[in-house]
């Protein structure tokens, strides 16, 4: 395990090169950091103004399978065929020479990066699979159903031809000066075609509409297939969406008007910068492409994220327990203990002071404790779900009760942390343990029958591949693998948008604390992770009353603890419908609430932002659709609604508790050391 400051490769800041910058292009086998060292002072001084300078990462020299090829000569400028150089002005010739040189340098930079990556991966076992997502059998099934209905295929092809005829006619009428409505438009929120040229330029408008017609047709063709097992069909739908998203014209230089415009305006410098970004991302990923989503050097844990003051008052193998400083002279008697997901770091709850839920809760007179989960290494590979229940929920709640001198605590479980809390509540109910006074769930699932798209990654073939990767890693799943999985679920937002920005446009990703947190994933212990995926996603054992922990069969119906359930309307990981099914499993009083936005923004929505909305309904009818029909919409954050519910269950006011003066001696300052360990 290593410290945050030493664990990540650094992405160096770049600006456009000045005319004086005549550095040689990177050659095959040249490290990106070495090539960047040759930049002139003029290029460095023009670096991005909004971010501080960053140092290039020092990556250990890979063992080359063969000596690197010789450095190629930088090509000399030659006029394009058919163009008489004498017909150009001196300015035009200089611009053309610069464009030609930058294109050549960009090509050489990309070639060098790819060659170096190949050398770094030469001794690694082949990881490529002809079907890494195991979609082949499902695709065969769906296509077989289509082939068995030739009349359906004929109608579908006729419909596609008709749509293309409409598009051609529309394009012809527009070319003659008519004003015509588009045949097809991007879906609401689709940012790929935001550039005005996608609509104003007739050529790019036709390219865009042609793509949308084809992709909509392909996705619709799969969605309309009948007599296919639902999960099989859903897997093919997901794969088809990934495929059509990848082939969007916005992802290619020659068909992206913004990228072409930038390349011409900068005489090819944008493409050179893009290939330097590409080389750096390959270098940072150790020979595998790790697309940068933000300026990682802008954020330091404990300095400008995770800054709420407090102390670490307890720790064991799986967590550090943080107690935060009070901000009011009096606090409610019963403290709040938050269990975030162990897949991520806890500071999603404390990104900046203005959107920190931890600080906001302290301002409400709540004594706040948070579990900071360990980033496990191979020594913890055999930790089980029961271990996380005992050493997580049981030991942390006992420590909180001792520190606050109370006999019960209020709790929060976020995402997978909420699933663990739910199972533990059922375990406590079976044992007659009443220490949990109330439980709040943020985007947490108990019933996985209608879980999000992660359900597609939990078939047995995929899990066997996952187990092999964990075994190769010493019994833990690398954090990057988890990050890649979550990125795939929103590929347009978290992959392709950065591909275009970083490589085609040659721009640096903007500093964004949320994306910094998103990239800071933890490793997963093999035993714990496979149990979770198989028992919850695969078997839905908790909802069925079939899950056994510590020889205790769990029944959520026996949980009488008051429960507040938060869901998000656009959550793709824990869909509101799935969260609602889980809410109905508890045997005690349940308050269900739905917020606007998704899995993160739907939860982290401070009142000061005045964003989104939330819906409330005191009833709990059979379906979420019925609940929504009778719900009341309220603009803004849902936090005040929850705080009112929470305060009613937090007891009378008592003098504020200083973390440094409790029965548990402070071990270190918040945010602690566990959160700084990087994968």
C-alpha positions, 0 to 999 in steps of 0.5 A: 500500500502506498500514499496518495502522493506516491501512488498515482502517475502525474499528468503534466500540464500542456499548452500550445507550442509557440512558433519557436518550438521546433522540438523533434517528434517523439520516435518509436520507443521514446518515452512520453516523459522524455519527449516532453522534456525537450519542449522549449521554455516558450511552450511551457510558459503558454501552458493552461492558465487555469491549472498549476504546473504538473510534473511528469510521472516517473514510470519504471523502465519496462523490460523490453522484449527487443531493442527499440527500433531506430529513431525515424527522420522527421519528414521534410515538407512536400507540397500536396500533389497538384499544388504548385508551391509557387502559387502560395503566399509566404504565409500560406506556405508557412501555414501548410508547412506547419500543418504538415509538420504537426501531422507528421509529429502527431503520427510519430508520437502515436506510433512511439506510444503504441510501440512502447506499450507493445514492449511493456506488454510483451511479457504479459500473458495475452488478455484478449478474448474473442468475446470478453463480455460473453455476449456471443451466445445471447447474440446468437439467440437473438439473431436466430429469433430474427432469422426465424421471422423473415417477414419481420426482417423484410419489414424492418429493412423496408422501414430502414430504406424508407427512413433513408429515402426521407433523409435523402429527400430532406437533404435534397430539398435543403440543398435547394434552399428550402427550410426542412425539419430533421428526419431524426434528432438526437435524444434529449441530453445527448451532448455528442452533437452539440456543436452547431455545425452538426445542424448548420452544415448540410454535410455534417447534418446528413452524417449525423442523421444517417448515423441516428437513423441506423443506430436507432434502427439497430437498437430497435430491431433488437428491442422488438425481438420476442420469445427471448429470455429477458436477461439474454435480450437485455445483454444484447441490447446493452452490447448493441448500444455500446457498439453503436455508441462506439461508431458515432461519427463524433468519435472520428476526426474526419467526421467531427466538425469541431475537431476538424475546425480545431485542427485547421485553426491550430495548424495541426497543433491540436492533433499533436497535443492529442497524441501527446495526451494519448501517449501520456495516458498509455504511459500512466496506464502502464501500457494500457490506455487509461483515459484521463477524466480530470486534472488529477494533480489539482486535487489532494486528499485532506487539502482540497477534498475530504477537508472536514476536520475531525479525528480517527477514533478507531480502526481495524482491518477493514475500516477507520472510524472518523468522528467529525468536529461539531459546529454547534454548541449542542448536538442531538444525543443519538449520533449518526454513523455512515457506511459509504460503499467500500468500492469507493472512498468516503469523501464523496460525502465531503468533496468541497465545503459547499457541497459536503454532506458531512459538514451540512449534517454537523451544522444541523446539530448531528454528531457525525461518524463515517466509516473509511473503508480499507483499500485492501491488498493481497493480505486481505484477499480472504476477507468475507462478507461476514467479516465486513459485517462483524468488523464493519457494522458491529464493531464500528457501531460499538465504538460509536456508542462507547465514544458518544456514551449512548446505547444506540445509533442512527445509521446510513448505508450508501449503495453497497454499504446500504446492502451490507447494512440491510443484511446486518439489520436482519442479522441483528433482528434475528439475534434481538440486537436493538442498537440500530435506532434508525437506518437511512439508505442512499441508492441502496438495493436489497432486492436485485430482481430489477437491478441496474446494468451491473446485473449484466456483468454477473453471469457465471461465465463473466464471474469465472473470468473475473475470478481468474483476474483476481487470482492473477492479482493475488486475490484482489481485483484492481481498482481500475477494473472496477472503474472501467466497469462503471465507465462502460455503463455510461460510455458516452459520458465517461469514455467517448466524451474524453476520447474526443476532448483529449485526443481529437481536440487536443485539450486537457480535461477540466478539473472536476472533484467528482471525477477525481473521486470517481477514478479513486477506486479501491481494490476488491477482496476476492472472497467478499466480491464474488460472494456479493456478486453471486448471492445478491446480483446472481441469486437475489438471496437476501430478497428471497429470504435465502441468505445465511450469514454466521449460520443465521437465515436473514429475513428483512421482514423481521426488521422493525427499525424505522427506515428512510429510503432515498432513490434517484429518478435517473439512477442507472446503478440502483434504479428507483424501481429496484430500490422501491422493491427493497423498501417494501421488504422491511417489516417496520415503518418505511419512508420512501423518497425519490430525488431528481438526477442520478446515482451521485448527483441525486444524493449529493445535492446540497440545499445551497445549490438549489438544483433538481427536485424531489418527490415524497409520498407517505403511502407505499403502494404496490408499485413505484409507478403508483407511488409516483402518481400520488407523490408531491414534487418539491423543488430543490434538495431532499436533505432538509426533508431527511433532516426533519425525519432524522432529528425526530429520531435523534433524541434531545440536545446535549453538549457538543462532543469533541472528538479529541476528548472522548473515551477513545483516544484519537489515532490521527487527524481526519481524513485518516490514512486508509483513504489515502491508499491508492490502488 
